[in-house]
Amino acid sequence: MKKQIKSIVEINENSLSRYFSLFIQALILISIVTFSMETIPDLEPQTRSILRAVEIFCVIVFTIEYLLRIYVADSKLKFIFSVFGIIDFLAILPFYLSFGVDLRSLRALRFLRLFRIFKLVRYNRAMNQFTKAIKMAKEQILLFFFITLILIYFSAVGIYYFENEVQPDHFSSIFDSLWWAIITLTTVGYGDVYPITVGGKVFTFFILMIGLGIVAIPTGIISSALTNSVDSKDQE
C-alpha cells in the first residue's frame, strides 16, 4: 500500500500520478484566486462563505497530501525539513493558526498562503530544471551576493562623504545612504534621492557602471547553469 501511494503522490509517468499532479496544481491555482478575491472590498457575505468553503476544501487536500508525503518518505525528517517540505507546511499553516484566534491579529500571516504558488515548482519540469540550475551555481551565486553586499556598503559610505554636508536630510548617515546605494546599483533610480555635488555625480557614474555589471552577471551565471542542466539531462 505504501508503495502504491508513493507511486501516486510522487511524480511518475503513470496515469494516476499525472492526474494527482494536475488535481493539486488546479487546487493551488484555485486557492490563489480565492486568496486574491478575499481582498476585494464589500464582498457579499454569501460570496465570502463560498470562498471560505473553497479554502477549507483546499487546505484539507493539501494537508492530506502533506501527511501522505511524510508517510511515504524514505527519511521523514529529511522531507519535513527539505525545501518542499517547508513550503508544503507553510502553505497550510495560516489556516490552522486561525482557529480560536482573532483573524485580524494574524492578518500579517495570511501572506504565507502565497507559499502555495511555490508548490507548483514540484510539478513543473521547466521549474525543476531552473531549481537544478540554481543548485549547480549556488557557490557562484553566493559569492556574487557577498560581493554585491560589499559594493552596496562601499557605495553608501562613498556617497555619504560626498553628499552629507549639502544634503543632510537625504544622506544623514551611512544607513540612510544605503537606500540610494541599493536603487543605484540595481539601476532602478527612483529619483527621490540623487547627488548634487560634482564629486557625488562622478562617484554615481562609476557606481552606475558597476550596477550594469551587477544586473548582467547573475543572468550569465544562471543561463550557463541552465545550459549545463539541460545538457546533462539530454545525456541521461
C-alpha beads as a LAMMPS data file, in Angstrom:
LAMMPS data file: protein, C-alpha beads

236 atoms
235 bonds

1 atom types
1 bond types

-500.0 500.0 xlo xhi
-500.0 500.0 ylo yhi
-500.0 500.0 zlo zhi

Masses

1 110.0

Atoms # bond

1 1 1 0.000 0.000 0.000
2 1 1 2.824 2.387 0.873
3 1 1 4.495 1.760 -2.499
4 1 1 1.213 2.366 -4.300
5 1 1 0.628 5.671 -2.508
6 1 1 4.225 6.684 -3.177
7 1 1 3.813 5.975 -6.897
8 1 1 0.825 8.363 -6.924
9 1 1 1.942 11.315 -4.761
10 1 1 5.463 11.414 -6.162
11 1 1 5.930 12.462 -9.783
12 1 1 5.980 9.422 -12.034
13 1 1 4.951 8.517 -15.554
14 1 1 1.885 6.510 -14.522
15 1 1 -1.582 7.943 -15.203
16 1 1 -2.663 8.162 -11.543
17 1 1 0.393 10.237 -10.696
18 1 1 -0.286 12.604 -13.596
19 1 1 -3.956 13.018 -12.600
20 1 1 -2.972 13.629 -8.987
21 1 1 -0.392 16.178 -10.111
22 1 1 -2.924 18.025 -12.281
23 1 1 -5.505 17.950 -9.475
24 1 1 -3.092 19.501 -6.959
25 1 1 -1.957 22.132 -9.464
26 1 1 -5.587 23.071 -10.167
27 1 1 -6.268 23.412 -6.436
28 1 1 -3.198 25.590 -5.978
29 1 1 -4.383 27.955 -8.710
30 1 1 -7.925 27.980 -7.307
31 1 1 -6.660 28.774 -3.807
32 1 1 -4.535 31.640 -5.162
33 1 1 -7.574 33.068 -6.978
34 1 1 -9.755 32.820 -3.855
35 1 1 -6.981 34.409 -1.782
36 1 1 -6.945 37.350 -4.201
37 1 1 -10.745 37.612 -4.271
38 1 1 -10.892 37.842 -0.474
39 1 1 -9.121 41.212 -0.692
40 1 1 -11.990 42.707 -2.742
41 1 1 -13.850 45.202 -0.517
42 1 1 -17.598 44.950 0.122
43 1 1 -17.948 41.314 -0.888
44 1 1 -21.343 39.769 -0.276
45 1 1 -21.499 37.509 2.815
46 1 1 -22.615 34.632 0.598
47 1 1 -19.575 35.083 -1.634
48 1 1 -17.290 35.128 1.396
49 1 1 -18.891 31.917 2.633
50 1 1 -18.229 30.244 -0.725
51 1 1 -14.628 31.425 -0.713
52 1 1 -14.240 30.134 2.845
53 1 1 -15.642 26.737 1.843
54 1 1 -13.234 26.532 -1.101
55 1 1 -10.355 27.456 1.193
56 1 1 -11.302 24.752 3.692
57 1 1 -11.511 22.137 0.934
58 1 1 -8.111 23.147 -0.485
59 1 1 -6.455 23.077 2.936
60 1 1 -7.886 19.632 3.693
61 1 1 -6.496 18.269 0.420
62 1 1 -3.124 19.980 0.924
63 1 1 -2.957 18.616 4.481
64 1 1 -3.683 15.081 3.302
65 1 1 -1.059 15.485 0.575
66 1 1 1.489 16.736 3.123
67 1 1 0.813 13.846 5.514
68 1 1 0.953 11.296 2.693
69 1 1 4.311 12.668 1.553
70 1 1 5.641 12.301 5.098
71 1 1 4.233 8.768 5.248
72 1 1 5.898 7.595 2.024
73 1 1 9.175 9.485 2.522
74 1 1 12.244 7.282 2.943
75 1 1 13.560 9.744 5.513
76 1 1 10.673 11.573 7.176
77 1 1 12.786 14.192 8.949
78 1 1 14.711 14.885 5.761
79 1 1 11.461 15.553 3.895
80 1 1 9.957 17.694 6.690
81 1 1 12.993 19.988 6.729
82 1 1 13.512 19.949 2.964
83 1 1 12.598 22.974 0.823
84 1 1 9.408 21.365 -0.493
85 1 1 8.507 20.021 2.953
86 1 1 8.751 23.503 4.472
87 1 1 6.777 25.010 1.581
88 1 1 4.015 22.415 1.990
89 1 1 3.878 23.128 5.728
90 1 1 3.803 26.919 5.358
91 1 1 1.061 26.611 2.733
92 1 1 -1.375 25.168 5.289
93 1 1 -0.071 26.813 8.487
94 1 1 -2.118 30.082 8.367
95 1 1 -5.405 28.171 8.203
96 1 1 -4.729 26.173 11.357
97 1 1 -3.341 29.186 13.200
98 1 1 -6.670 30.956 12.677
99 1 1 -8.614 28.544 14.912
100 1 1 -9.558 30.159 18.205
101 1 1 -7.642 33.331 17.375
102 1 1 -8.857 36.687 16.131
103 1 1 -8.002 36.660 12.419
104 1 1 -7.263 40.375 12.494
105 1 1 -4.294 39.753 14.755
106 1 1 -2.995 37.153 12.285
107 1 1 -3.637 39.172 9.147
108 1 1 0.086 39.566 8.539
109 1 1 0.487 35.771 8.499
110 1 1 -2.030 35.314 5.693
111 1 1 0.661 36.109 3.161
112 1 1 2.093 32.661 3.972
113 1 1 -0.687 31.257 1.820
114 1 1 1.315 32.552 -1.117
115 1 1 3.715 29.694 -0.471
116 1 1 1.183 27.560 -2.332
117 1 1 2.492 29.154 -5.512
118 1 1 5.861 27.553 -4.812
119 1 1 4.165 24.164 -4.600
120 1 1 3.759 24.437 -8.366
121 1 1 7.529 24.153 -8.748
122 1 1 7.341 20.488 -7.770
123 1 1 5.007 19.741 -10.687
124 1 1 6.659 21.870 -13.364
125 1 1 9.541 20.272 -15.253
126 1 1 10.849 23.614 -16.510
127 1 1 10.924 24.963 -12.954
128 1 1 12.641 21.772 -11.815
129 1 1 15.366 22.471 -14.367
130 1 1 15.652 26.029 -13.055
131 1 1 15.899 24.760 -9.470
132 1 1 18.579 22.290 -10.514
133 1 1 20.489 25.090 -12.249
134 1 1 20.345 27.244 -9.107
135 1 1 21.776 24.364 -7.060
136 1 1 24.563 23.856 -9.601
137 1 1 25.523 27.536 -9.474
138 1 1 24.866 28.161 -5.773
139 1 1 28.536 28.782 -4.920
140 1 1 28.923 31.376 -7.676
141 1 1 25.609 32.991 -6.723
142 1 1 26.585 33.171 -3.034
143 1 1 29.955 34.671 -3.956
144 1 1 28.239 37.226 -6.198
145 1 1 25.728 38.061 -3.451
146 1 1 28.554 38.597 -0.932
147 1 1 30.444 40.879 -3.333
148 1 1 27.224 42.796 -4.036
149 1 1 26.702 43.446 -0.318
150 1 1 30.261 44.785 -0.071
151 1 1 29.677 47.068 -3.072
152 1 1 26.397 48.340 -1.629
153 1 1 28.116 49.244 1.629
154 1 1 31.078 50.815 -0.198
155 1 1 28.653 52.885 -2.312
156 1 1 26.730 54.035 0.749
157 1 1 29.917 55.138 2.505
158 1 1 31.212 56.940 -0.605
159 1 1 28.025 58.877 -1.348
160 1 1 27.661 59.759 2.344
161 1 1 31.010 61.578 2.383
162 1 1 30.254 63.359 -0.901
163 1 1 26.679 64.448 -0.137
164 1 1 26.206 64.567 3.632
165 1 1 27.110 68.248 4.062
166 1 1 24.910 69.538 1.219
167 1 1 22.010 67.080 1.657
168 1 1 21.860 66.189 5.372
169 1 1 18.180 65.233 5.069
170 1 1 18.766 62.525 2.436
171 1 1 22.266 61.432 3.474
172 1 1 22.185 61.938 7.225
173 1 1 24.028 58.670 7.895
174 1 1 25.539 55.704 6.102
175 1 1 22.378 53.750 6.916
176 1 1 20.245 56.352 5.144
177 1 1 22.694 56.288 2.230
178 1 1 22.131 52.534 1.814
179 1 1 18.785 53.269 0.121
180 1 1 20.499 55.334 -2.555
181 1 1 23.202 52.655 -2.942
182 1 1 20.654 49.888 -3.491
183 1 1 18.500 51.705 -6.051
184 1 1 21.600 52.965 -7.885
185 1 1 23.488 49.656 -8.037
186 1 1 20.335 47.905 -9.227
187 1 1 19.915 50.698 -11.845
188 1 1 16.355 51.342 -10.650
189 1 1 16.970 55.006 -9.878
190 1 1 13.650 56.199 -8.447
191 1 1 14.895 59.769 -8.474
192 1 1 13.821 60.504 -4.905
193 1 1 17.450 60.671 -3.737
194 1 1 20.237 61.832 -6.053
195 1 1 23.638 63.587 -5.771
196 1 1 24.040 67.292 -6.469
197 1 1 27.780 67.763 -5.879
198 1 1 30.326 67.252 -8.677
199 1 1 32.121 64.579 -6.681
200 1 1 28.855 62.821 -5.919
201 1 1 27.828 62.825 -9.596
202 1 1 31.180 61.419 -10.732
203 1 1 31.033 58.787 -7.997
204 1 1 27.489 57.908 -9.070
205 1 1 28.631 57.478 -12.679
206 1 1 31.115 54.773 -11.679
207 1 1 28.585 53.127 -9.370
208 1 1 26.063 53.012 -12.234
209 1 1 28.639 51.344 -14.489
210 1 1 29.259 48.747 -11.795
211 1 1 25.481 48.389 -11.391
212 1 1 25.087 47.408 -15.047
213 1 1 27.510 44.559 -14.452
214 1 1 25.703 43.525 -11.274
215 1 1 22.476 43.132 -13.240
216 1 1 24.171 41.151 -16.037
217 1 1 26.425 38.808 -14.050
218 1 1 23.757 36.674 -12.283
219 1 1 21.887 36.356 -15.576
220 1 1 25.009 34.876 -17.174
221 1 1 25.662 32.558 -14.227
222 1 1 22.108 31.163 -14.211
223 1 1 21.969 30.918 -18.021
224 1 1 25.196 28.908 -18.045
225 1 1 23.913 26.644 -15.273
226 1 1 20.617 26.114 -17.114
227 1 1 22.509 25.130 -20.260
228 1 1 24.610 22.648 -18.304
229 1 1 21.484 21.299 -16.587
230 1 1 19.709 20.719 -19.914
231 1 1 22.832 19.151 -21.449
232 1 1 23.239 16.753 -18.503
233 1 1 19.573 15.753 -18.790
234 1 1 19.938 15.070 -22.520
235 1 1 22.912 12.831 -21.855
236 1 1 20.990 10.718 -19.353

Bonds

1 1 1 2
2 1 2 3
3 1 3 4
4 1 4 5
5 1 5 6
6 1 6 7
7 1 7 8
8 1 8 9
9 1 9 10
10 1 10 11
11 1 11 12
12 1 12 13
13 1 13 14
14 1 14 15
15 1 15 16
16 1 16 17
17 1 17 18
18 1 18 19
19 1 19 20
20 1 20 21
21 1 21 22
22 1 22 23
23 1 23 24
24 1 24 25
25 1 25 26
26 1 26 27
27 1 27 28
28 1 28 29
29 1 29 30
30 1 30 31
31 1 31 32
32 1 32 33
33 1 33 34
34 1 34 35
35 1 35 36
36 1 36 37
37 1 37 38
38 1 38 39
39 1 39 40
40 1 40 41
41 1 41 42
42 1 42 43
43 1 43 44
44 1 44 45
45 1 45 46
46 1 46 47
47 1 47 48
48 1 48 49
49 1 49 50
50 1 50 51
51 1 51 52
52 1 52 53
53 1 53 54
54 1 54 55
55 1 55 56
56 1 56 57
57 1 57 58
58 1 58 59
59 1 59 60
60 1 60 61
61 1 61 62
62 1 62 63
63 1 63 64
64 1 64 65
65 1 65 66
66 1 66 67
67 1 67 68
68 1 68 69
69 1 69 70
70 1 70 71
71 1 71 72
72 1 72 73
73 1 73 74
74 1 74 75
75 1 75 76
76 1 76 77
77 1 77 78
78 1 78 79
79 1 79 80
80 1 80 81
81 1 81 82
82 1 82 83
83 1 83 84
84 1 84 85
85 1 85 86
86 1 86 87
87 1 87 88
88 1 88 89
89 1 89 90
90 1 90 91
91 1 91 92
92 1 92 93
93 1 93 94
94 1 94 95
95 1 95 96
96 1 96 97
97 1 97 98
98 1 98 99
99 1 99 100
100 1 100 101
101 1 101 102
102 1 102 103
103 1 103 104
104 1 104 105
105 1 105 106
106 1 106 107
107 1 107 108
108 1 108 109
109 1 109 110
110 1 110 111
111 1 111 112
112 1 112 113
113 1 113 114
114 1 114 115
115 1 115 116
116 1 116 117
117 1 117 118
118 1 118 119
119 1 119 120
120 1 120 121
121 1 121 122
122 1 122 123
123 1 123 124
124 1 124 125
125 1 125 126
126 1 126 127
127 1 127 128
128 1 128 129
129 1 129 130
130 1 130 131
131 1 131 132
132 1 132 133
133 1 133 134
134 1 134 135
135 1 135 136
136 1 136 137
137 1 137 138
138 1 138 139
139 1 139 140
140 1 140 141
141 1 141 142
142 1 142 143
143 1 143 144
144 1 144 145
145 1 145 146
146 1 146 147
147 1 147 148
148 1 148 149
149 1 149 150
150 1 150 151
151 1 151 152
152 1 152 153
153 1 153 154
154 1 154 155
155 1 155 156
156 1 156 157
157 1 157 158
158 1 158 159
159 1 159 160
160 1 160 161
161 1 161 162
162 1 162 163
163 1 163 164
164 1 164 165
165 1 165 166
166 1 166 167
167 1 167 168
168 1 168 169
169 1 169 170
170 1 170 171
171 1 171 172
172 1 172 173
173 1 173 174
174 1 174 175
175 1 175 176
176 1 176 177
177 1 177 178
178 1 178 179
179 1 179 180
180 1 180 181
181 1 181 182
182 1 182 183
183 1 183 184
184 1 184 185
185 1 185 186
186 1 186 187
187 1 187 188
188 1 188 189
189 1 189 190
190 1 190 191
191 1 191 192
192 1 192 193
193 1 193 194
194 1 194 195
195 1 195 196
196 1 196 197
197 1 197 198
198 1 198 199
199 1 199 200
200 1 200 201
201 1 201 202
202 1 202 203
203 1 203 204
204 1 204 205
205 1 205 206
206 1 206 207
207 1 207 208
208 1 208 209
209 1 209 210
210 1 210 211
211 1 211 212
212 1 212 213
213 1 213 214
214 1 214 215
215 1 215 216
216 1 216 217
217 1 217 218
218 1 218 219
219 1 219 220
220 1 220 221
221 1 221 222
222 1 222 223
223 1 223 224
224 1 224 225
225 1 225 226
226 1 226 227
227 1 227 228
228 1 228 229
229 1 229 230
230 1 230 231
231 1 231 232
232 1 232 233
233 1 233 234
234 1 234 235
235 1 235 236
